[in-house]
Amino acid sequence: MGMTLLLDGDIFAYKHASGSEVATDWGDDIWTLWTDARQAKQQMDSDIRGTASLLKATTIIIALTGQKNFRKDIDATYKNSRKSSRKPMALNELKQHLIKEWQAEVLEPLEADDLLGIWATDPEYCKGSRKVIVSSDKDMRTIPCELFNPNKPELGVQQVTEEQADRNHLLQTLVGDSTDGYAGCPTIGPTRAERILNESPTWDRVLEAYEQQELSAADALTQAQLARILRVENYNPVTKEITYWKP
């Protein structure tokens, strides 16, 4: 059985676009920021090939996030905080390179995370091949899958069971994600969330935590749907319909 890498192109493109930027001091308080996009592409390609070689993978499939985002239909403020953040200069060029040279896939209005989640949990996708998600994003731990973190290669390929993935989804629902712009349950950080789920890793216990903060079941469900990385049962490839998570 060969190995297929399901690779998060967003992370690889951002890493190498950001890493290629050079700040130059010309004196007299004049600075410029420049990048060598060609070199960044070469380094990204080498990184991808090196990961495939390390894992002895036979196939690489890359996912990218598109321009639209279905989570904004759940909460219009989703990822609004990123609008004011400067993106690396060569980011779009590196993403276009992944599409042109690596046949990276973009499927509106899904994020790359969702494509990876759907592919990993679809028994018919790359049937007969061992599928491994390659990503350093902690959200990938909410997907039942085999997972490789390129930032921690010493950990090797890790197995995330369905039980672990479901628990991690509840954890994300409680903690939220400031990077992605959803708050979770106020006053609850990772340590307290772990303690809550150690008592009872259930939706009822999550609801209780929200109610203690004078928030409704609808508030909790919104956060859970934002935190949910789509799996095969959440997406119909024929109708393009997304089924939001429900307890």
N, C-alpha and C positions, 0 to 999 in steps of 0.2 A: 504493500500500500504506500503510495507516494504521499508527500506532505504538501498541502496548499496553504500558503500564508495569506491571511486576510489582513491587509496592512492599512493602518490609519494614515492616509496621505496628508491630512491636515497637519498632523504633528511633525512628520518628516519635512514637509515644506516649510513650516514655521521655524523649525529648528535650524535649517540650513540658510534660510533667508535672513534670519536674525543673526546667526553666527558669521555671516559674510560681511556684515556692515562694519565699516571702518571710520572712526572719527579722526579727522586731521586738523591739527592746530597750525594755522598759517601765520600766527603772530598777530599782534595788534588787535587781539580779541576777535579774530575772525576764524571761525571753524566751519568745516564742511563735513557732511556725512555721505559716504559713497559706498558702492558695493560692486563686486565683480560677479554678475549674474551667471556668466559662463562657468566660472570656477565653482559657484554655489551649486549649480546643476550637476557638475561632475562629482562634487563631494556627496551630494544627495544620492546620486546613482550608485556611487561606491558604497555608501552606507546601506542602501537597500540590498545590493548584491552581497555585501558582507553578512548581513543578517540572514539572508537565504542560505548562504554557504555554511554559516555557523549551525543552522538548524537542519541542514541537508534537505532543504525544500526543493521540490521539483516545479512548483507553480507559484506565481505571485499575483494576487488580485488586489488592486488598490481602490480604496473608497475616498471620495472627497465630498465636502459639504457644498451644497449649491447656494444660490442667491436667496431663495425663499426658505421659510422655516415654519413648519406646522405648529410648533410650540407657541408661536405668537398668536395663534387662534385660541389657545388655551389661556394665555396671559400676554397681553400686548406689550408688557414691559420686559419680556424675556430678552436677556442679553443687551438691554439698552445701554448698560454701563460701558460696553465695548465700543460704542459709537465714537466716544471721545478719545479712545486709545489709538495711538499711531501704530499702524501695521508696518512690518518690515518692508523696505522698498521693493524687494524682488519677490515678495510673497506670491503675487498673482502670476508672475512669469514662471515661477517654479511649479505652481499648480497647473498651468497650461502645459508645461513640459511633461508633467506626470500624465496628463490626458493624451498628449501627442505621442510620447515615446513609450509609455507604460500602459496605455489604454485604461487609465484610471476612470472609474465610473462615478458619475454624478446623477442622482435621481431626485429631482425636486418633488416635494418640499422637505426631503429628509436630510438629516445631518449624516456625516460619515459614520458616526457612532451607530446610528440606526441601521445603515446598510450592513455594517459589520455584525450587528446583533441578529438581523434577519438571516444573513448568509450562514452564520455560525449555527443557528438553531433550526435551519431548514434541512431535513434529512435527505431531500432530493437535490440540494445544491452541492455540486462537486461530489456526487455520490461515489463512494468507493475510495475517496481520498481522506486523509487525516487533515482536518482543518484546524489551524492555529491562528488566533487573533494576535496581531503584533501592534501593541499600543502601550504607552505609558500613562494613559488616562485612567484614573481610578474608577470612572464610570463603567469601564469594561468589566469590572468585578460584579456588576449587576446582571451579567449575562452568563447563563450556564454554557461554559465553553472551555477549551484549552487556550491558555493565555501566556504570551511571552512579552515581558516588559523590556524593551531595548535599552532602557536606562539602568536596568539591574539584571544583566545577562547571567550573573552568578546564580540567580534563582532558577534558571532554566524554564522549561515549559511547565506551567502550573495548571492544575485542574480546578475549575470552579464548578461545583455541583449546583443543581437546581435549587436545593435548599439554601446553600450559601448565597447564591445570586438573589433569591427572593428576600433573604434577610438583609443583604446589602442594599437592596432597593428600599426597604423600610428604613434603614439607617440613613440613606440619602434624603428620604422624605422628612425625617426629623431634623437632620443637620442643615439641609439646603446646600447650595453651592453659590458662593458670592461671585465666582468667576463667570458662571452661567446666568447669574442674576435672578435666582429664586431663593427665597429666604429660609425655607424650612419652618420649623417651629421656634418661635422666639425663646431666647435664653438657653436653648439646648445645643450644646457643642458635642463633639465626638465622644468624649468620655461619658457624659450623662446619657447620650443616646445608646451607647453600648450597655450601660447599666439597665436602662429601660428594657432593651430587647433581651438582655440576659434573664430578666424577670419573666418575660413572655414575648417571644418574637412573632407577634400577631398584629393584625390590623386594628383590632379592638384596643390593644394597648397603645398603639400610635394615636388613635382617636382620643383616648383618655388624656394623653399628653397635650394634645391640641386643646381639648376642652378645659384643661387646667389653666391654659393661657387665654381663656375666654374666646376661643376660636371655634368655628363650626366644622361639621363633618365635610361641608363643601370646600372650606379652606384647606383642609387636610388632603382632600381628593385632588384639588388643583395642584398642590405641591407634589403629590405622588405621580400625577400624570406628567408633570414637567420632568421629574426625576427618572421616569421610566424610559429606558433604552428599548426600542422596539424589538420584539422577537417575531418569529415567523407567524405566530397566531395574531399579531397586531397589524398585519399588512396584507392586503389583497393585491398581488401583482397584476391582475387582469383589470380590475376596476380602479386601482390606485387608491382604494379606500383605506384609511387608517382607523383602526379600532383602538380607542383610548383605553388605558388600563382601568379596570374596576375591581374592587375587592370581592 
